[in-house]
């Protein structure tokens, strides 16, 4: 007869049991309901009564339900914290130049105070590992993570990776390079003499930066990646 698998110290296990022989399945001790898959996290959703995840427990005590909601909120806050990341450009392990040339994949990773988190692996078989190719690849990662969430670029010592990191860091940014904003406002003042029109453009710049108003529409957000800011603002 198989023995019961070991449980973690998660407080939610005080109200659930592990199903022997069934991976990540549990049983609610209050409702005697079996929760298939998802492990302890899905069991918490069952107790907390969060819709769309799993059927809510009909017999869970109010204090237990409240505690489970708190645990889920803590988990959500932890995930939000991980949005403040720095992206490691290069392989997750320290590679020599020869290993970089002979390798078949590049591994963008995300790092926070708690350590490095693997993001995804990109098959680079047959691809030239030059600046242009790598820049395009890592630019897609930057878009996925969000430029505002990137704190620091760390690259492998191999020349192409260092060049990519430098190119990404040198891109103009409204939020990180104030001279870009000052230069833009100066240009608007020279090209658009009318003060009322200047005020309208200034308001649109704020909407553009925060992706609100017309600039929050799906089409406008997609065009942010294809049009330069000037053309994007004129279009919308």
GUTI-536466 format. One record per residue (C-alpha): residue in one letter; residue number from 1; x, y, z. Coordinates in steps of 0.05 Angstrom, whole numbers, plus 5000, padded with zeros to 4 digits. Last residue first. Example, Ala and Ser with C-alpha at 12.3 -4.5 7.8 and 13.67 -1.06 7.14 Angstrom:
2
{resn:S resi:2 x:5273 y:4979 z:5143}
{resn:A resi:1 x:5246 y:4910 z:5156}
# end
This chain:
236
{resn:X resi:236 x:4907 y:6182 z:4343}
{resn:X resi:235 x:4948 y:6183 z:4280}
{resn:X resi:234 x:4987 y:6246 z:4298}
{resn:X resi:233 x:5006 y:6216 z:4366}
{resn:X resi:232 x:5030 y:6151 z:4335}
{resn:X resi:231 x:5070 y:6188 z:4281}
{resn:X resi:230 x:5107 y:6229 z:4333}
{resn:X resi:229 x:5117 y:6170 z:4381}
{resn:X resi:228 x:5151 y:6127 z:4327}
{resn:X resi:227 x:5105 y:6076 z:4296}
{resn:X resi:226 x:5111 y:6000 z:4301}
{resn:X resi:225 x:5113 y:5981 z:4375}
{resn:X resi:224 x:5067 y:6038 z:4396}
{resn:X resi:223 x:5021 y:6015 z:4340}
{resn:X resi:222 x:4999 y:5955 z:4380}
{resn:X resi:221 x:4980 y:5999 z:4439}
{resn:X resi:220 x:4941 y:6045 z:4393}
{resn:X resi:219 x:4902 y:5987 z:4363}
{resn:X resi:218 x:4887 y:5958 z:4432}
{resn:X resi:217 x:4859 y:6026 z:4455}
{resn:X resi:216 x:4897 y:6058 z:4512}
{resn:X resi:215 x:4923 y:6114 z:4467}
{resn:X resi:214 x:4852 y:6138 z:4457}
{resn:X resi:213 x:4848 y:6153 z:4532}
{resn:X resi:212 x:4905 y:6122 z:4571}
{resn:X resi:211 x:4971 y:6089 z:4549}
{resn:X resi:210 x:5009 y:6123 z:4607}
{resn:X resi:209 x:5063 y:6154 z:4562}
{resn:X resi:208 x:5013 y:6169 z:4506}
{resn:X resi:207 x:4962 y:6200 z:4553}
{resn:X resi:206 x:5017 y:6245 z:4581}
{resn:X resi:205 x:5038 y:6263 z:4510}
{resn:X resi:204 x:4966 y:6277 z:4491}
{resn:X resi:203 x:4961 y:6329 z:4546}
{resn:X resi:202 x:5024 y:6363 z:4520}
{resn:X resi:201 x:4996 y:6362 z:4450}
{resn:X resi:200 x:4931 y:6396 z:4471}
{resn:X resi:199 x:4970 y:6449 z:4510}
{resn:X resi:198 x:5014 y:6463 z:4450}
{resn:X resi:197 x:4952 y:6471 z:4407}
{resn:X resi:196 x:4926 y:6524 z:4456}
{resn:X resi:195 x:4994 y:6559 z:4456}
{resn:X resi:194 x:4997 y:6567 z:4380}
{resn:X resi:193 x:5070 y:6569 z:4357}
{resn:X resi:192 x:5074 y:6495 z:4339}
{resn:X resi:191 x:5142 y:6478 z:4308}
{resn:X resi:190 x:5186 y:6516 z:4357}
{resn:X resi:189 x:5146 y:6499 z:4420}
{resn:X resi:188 x:5138 y:6426 z:4398}
{resn:X resi:187 x:5214 y:6420 z:4388}
{resn:X resi:186 x:5228 y:6448 z:4458}
{resn:X resi:185 x:5177 y:6399 z:4487}
{resn:X resi:184 x:5212 y:6341 z:4452}
{resn:X resi:183 x:5281 y:6364 z:4475}
{resn:X resi:182 x:5259 y:6371 z:4547}
{resn:X resi:181 x:5227 y:6301 z:4546}
{resn:X resi:180 x:5289 y:6269 z:4516}
{resn:X resi:179 x:5333 y:6308 z:4565}
{resn:X resi:178 x:5293 y:6276 z:4621}
{resn:X resi:177 x:5320 y:6207 z:4604}
{resn:X resi:176 x:5290 y:6152 z:4648}
{resn:X resi:175 x:5215 y:6164 z:4641}
{resn:X resi:174 x:5212 y:6190 z:4570}
{resn:X resi:173 x:5262 y:6137 z:4546}
{resn:X resi:172 x:5310 y:6141 z:4488}
{resn:X resi:171 x:5346 y:6075 z:4473}
{resn:X resi:170 x:5417 y:6073 z:4501}
{resn:X resi:169 x:5404 y:6015 z:4548}
{resn:X resi:168 x:5381 y:5969 z:4492}
{resn:X resi:167 x:5443 y:5984 z:4450}
{resn:X resi:166 x:5490 y:5973 z:4509}
{resn:X resi:165 x:5459 y:5906 z:4526}
{resn:X resi:164 x:5463 y:5884 z:4453}
{resn:X resi:163 x:5536 y:5904 z:4448}
{resn:X resi:162 x:5553 y:5865 z:4511}
{resn:X resi:161 x:5519 y:5804 z:4482}
{resn:X resi:160 x:5557 y:5810 z:4417}
{resn:X resi:159 x:5624 y:5818 z:4453}
{resn:X resi:158 x:5619 y:5757 z:4499}
{resn:X resi:157 x:5624 y:5780 z:4572}
{resn:X resi:156 x:5552 y:5757 z:4585}
{resn:X resi:155 x:5504 y:5813 z:4599}
{resn:X resi:154 x:5469 y:5845 z:4658}
{resn:X resi:153 x:5416 y:5897 z:4642}
{resn:X resi:152 x:5386 y:5935 z:4701}
{resn:X resi:151 x:5319 y:5959 z:4728}
{resn:X resi:150 x:5270 y:5934 z:4676}
{resn:X resi:149 x:5198 y:5940 z:4698}
{resn:X resi:148 x:5183 y:6003 z:4658}
{resn:X resi:147 x:5208 y:5969 z:4594}
{resn:X resi:146 x:5154 y:5915 z:4600}
{resn:X resi:145 x:5170 y:5841 z:4609}
{resn:X resi:144 x:5143 y:5819 z:4541}
{resn:X resi:143 x:5170 y:5881 z:4505}
{resn:X resi:142 x:5239 y:5870 z:4536}
{resn:X resi:141 x:5237 y:5797 z:4515}
{resn:X resi:140 x:5221 y:5817 z:4443}
{resn:X resi:139 x:5280 y:5866 z:4445}
{resn:X resi:138 x:5322 y:5807 z:4467}
{resn:X resi:137 x:5312 y:5770 z:4402}
{resn:X resi:136 x:5318 y:5832 z:4357}
{resn:X resi:135 x:5382 y:5853 z:4392}
{resn:X resi:134 x:5411 y:5783 z:4387}
{resn:X resi:133 x:5402 y:5782 z:4311}
{resn:X resi:132 x:5430 y:5853 z:4301}
{resn:X resi:131 x:5489 y:5844 z:4349}
{resn:X resi:130 x:5514 y:5779 z:4319}
{resn:X resi:129 x:5501 y:5708 z:4342}
{resn:X resi:128 x:5484 y:5684 z:4272}
{resn:X resi:127 x:5426 y:5635 z:4276}
{resn:X resi:126 x:5432 y:5562 z:4255}
{resn:X resi:125 x:5409 y:5537 z:4322}
{resn:X resi:124 x:5388 y:5596 z:4365}
{resn:X resi:123 x:5330 y:5562 z:4400}
{resn:X resi:122 x:5304 y:5611 z:4452}
{resn:X resi:121 x:5295 y:5588 z:4524}
{resn:X resi:120 x:5247 y:5623 z:4571}
{resn:X resi:119 x:5242 y:5664 z:4634}
{resn:X resi:118 x:5286 y:5628 z:4685}
{resn:X resi:117 x:5282 y:5664 z:4752}
{resn:X resi:116 x:5345 y:5690 z:4785}
{resn:X resi:115 x:5347 y:5707 z:4859}
{resn:X resi:114 x:5304 y:5731 z:4916}
{resn:X resi:113 x:5323 y:5804 z:4906}
{resn:X resi:112 x:5298 y:5801 z:4835}
{resn:X resi:111 x:5323 y:5769 z:4771}
{resn:X resi:110 x:5292 y:5750 z:4705}
{resn:X resi:109 x:5326 y:5705 z:4655}
{resn:X resi:108 x:5337 y:5706 z:4580}
{resn:X resi:107 x:5367 y:5639 z:4560}
{resn:X resi:106 x:5403 y:5634 z:4494}
{resn:X resi:105 x:5403 y:5568 z:4457}
{resn:X resi:104 x:5444 y:5524 z:4412}
{resn:X resi:103 x:5513 y:5535 z:4442}
{resn:X resi:102 x:5577 y:5533 z:4401}
{resn:X resi:101 x:5590 y:5608 z:4398}
{resn:X resi:100 x:5571 y:5620 z:4470}
{resn:X resi:99 x:5612 y:5560 z:4493}
{resn:X resi:98 x:5673 y:5588 z:4457}
{resn:X resi:97 x:5665 y:5656 z:4490}
{resn:X resi:96 x:5662 y:5625 z:4559}
{resn:X resi:95 x:5595 y:5615 z:4594}
{resn:X resi:94 x:5571 y:5635 z:4663}
{resn:X resi:93 x:5503 y:5604 z:4672}
{resn:X resi:92 x:5436 y:5636 z:4660}
{resn:X resi:91 x:5459 y:5651 z:4589}
{resn:X resi:90 x:5460 y:5721 z:4562}
{resn:X resi:89 x:5422 y:5784 z:4580}
{resn:X resi:88 x:5399 y:5782 z:4652}
{resn:X resi:87 x:5336 y:5823 z:4660}
{resn:X resi:86 x:5324 y:5862 z:4723}
{resn:X resi:85 x:5259 y:5855 z:4758}
{resn:X resi:84 x:5206 y:5896 z:4792}
{resn:X resi:83 x:5149 y:5853 z:4767}
{resn:X resi:82 x:5168 y:5802 z:4820}
{resn:X resi:81 x:5135 y:5846 z:4872}
{resn:X resi:80 x:5069 y:5835 z:4837}
{resn:X resi:79 x:5077 y:5760 z:4844}
{resn:X resi:78 x:5090 y:5768 z:4918}
{resn:X resi:77 x:5028 y:5812 z:4924}
{resn:X resi:76 x:4987 y:5757 z:4892}
{resn:X resi:75 x:5014 y:5705 z:4941}
{resn:X resi:74 x:4998 y:5750 z:5000}
{resn:X resi:73 x:4927 y:5760 z:4972}
{resn:X resi:72 x:4920 y:5684 z:4967}
{resn:X resi:71 x:4941 y:5675 z:5039}
{resn:X resi:70 x:4893 y:5730 z:5061}
{resn:X resi:69 x:4836 y:5697 z:5024}
{resn:X resi:68 x:4853 y:5632 z:5059}
{resn:X resi:67 x:4851 y:5666 z:5127}
{resn:X resi:66 x:4782 y:5696 z:5112}
{resn:X resi:65 x:4754 y:5628 z:5092}
{resn:X resi:64 x:4784 y:5597 z:5154}
{resn:X resi:63 x:4751 y:5650 z:5198}
{resn:X resi:62 x:4684 y:5641 z:5164}
{resn:X resi:61 x:4684 y:5565 z:5175}
{resn:X resi:60 x:4685 y:5524 z:5110}
{resn:X resi:59 x:4620 y:5487 z:5098}
{resn:X resi:58 x:4600 y:5505 z:5027}
{resn:X resi:57 x:4671 y:5501 z:4998}
{resn:X resi:56 x:4673 y:5539 z:4932}
{resn:X resi:55 x:4679 y:5501 z:4866}
{resn:X resi:54 x:4745 y:5515 z:4833}
{resn:X resi:53 x:4780 y:5573 z:4799}
{resn:X resi:52 x:4727 y:5615 z:4766}
{resn:X resi:51 x:4699 y:5643 z:4830}
{resn:X resi:50 x:4741 y:5651 z:4892}
{resn:X resi:49 x:4708 y:5614 z:4950}
{resn:X resi:48 x:4767 y:5623 z:4997}
{resn:X resi:47 x:4766 y:5549 z:5016}
{resn:X resi:46 x:4766 y:5525 z:4944}
{resn:X resi:45 x:4817 y:5577 z:4924}
{resn:X resi:44 x:4862 y:5551 z:4980}
{resn:X resi:43 x:4854 y:5480 z:4954}
{resn:X resi:42 x:4876 y:5504 z:4885}
{resn:X resi:41 x:4940 y:5530 z:4916}
{resn:X resi:40 x:4953 y:5468 z:4957}
{resn:X resi:39 x:4957 y:5423 z:4896}
{resn:X resi:38 x:4931 y:5448 z:4829}
{resn:X resi:37 x:4903 y:5381 z:4807}
{resn:X resi:36 x:4839 y:5347 z:4827}
{resn:X resi:35 x:4803 y:5375 z:4889}
{resn:X resi:34 x:4764 y:5321 z:4924}
{resn:X resi:33 x:4706 y:5345 z:4966}
{resn:X resi:32 x:4696 y:5321 z:5037}
{resn:X resi:31 x:4664 y:5388 z:5054}
{resn:X resi:30 x:4703 y:5407 z:5116}
{resn:X resi:29 x:4762 y:5361 z:5107}
{resn:X resi:28 x:4775 y:5385 z:5035}
{resn:X resi:27 x:4810 y:5330 z:4997}
{resn:X resi:26 x:4874 y:5338 z:4956}
{resn:X resi:25 x:4904 y:5324 z:4887}
{resn:X resi:24 x:4973 y:5346 z:4865}
{resn:X resi:23 x:4992 y:5276 z:4841}
{resn:X resi:22 x:4943 y:5221 z:4858}
{resn:X resi:21 x:4972 y:5160 z:4892}
{resn:X resi:20 x:4949 y:5180 z:4961}
{resn:X resi:19 x:4904 y:5240 z:4961}
{resn:X resi:18 x:4933 y:5293 z:5007}
{resn:X resi:17 x:4888 y:5319 z:5061}
{resn:X resi:16 x:4858 y:5387 z:5074}
{resn:X resi:15 x:4840 y:5437 z:5129}
{resn:X resi:14 x:4905 y:5439 z:5168}
{resn:X resi:13 x:4939 y:5435 z:5100}
{resn:X resi:12 x:4921 y:5508 z:5089}
{resn:X resi:11 x:4974 y:5527 z:5140}
{resn:X resi:10 x:5029 y:5510 z:5089}
{resn:X resi:9 x:5082 y:5468 z:5123}
{resn:X resi:8 x:5089 y:5423 z:5062}
{resn:X resi:7 x:5060 y:5354 z:5058}
{resn:X resi:6 x:5097 y:5288 z:5049}
{resn:X resi:5 x:5063 y:5236 z:5006}
{resn:X resi:4 x:5019 y:5184 z:5040}
{resn:X resi:3 x:5048 y:5114 z:5036}
{resn:X resi:2 x:5030 y:5067 z:4980}
{resn:X resi:1 x:5000 y:5000 z:5000}
# end
